[in-house]
């Protein structure tokens, strides 16, 4: 961030085929939750907070397993720590583009 300049970086999260397992797993559980879309921001902390909130607030009845996995591993602590270290802020404005 310091080398390239924060204003020159865009972060992208693709919330597609959401599984309870990390994509680094060689045998991940099949995705249960539907796609939420593509999220982008110049603030990586706000981006991850928005994705976490999108899962929690989704109308998908199959979200429970993913929320339990995120919460049981205290996944939000990464976002909290990143904000504390000045990498961004947790507040965001969500804009939806229909293309």
Order of alpha helices (4+ residues) and beta strands (2+ residues): beta-beta-alpha-alpha-alpha
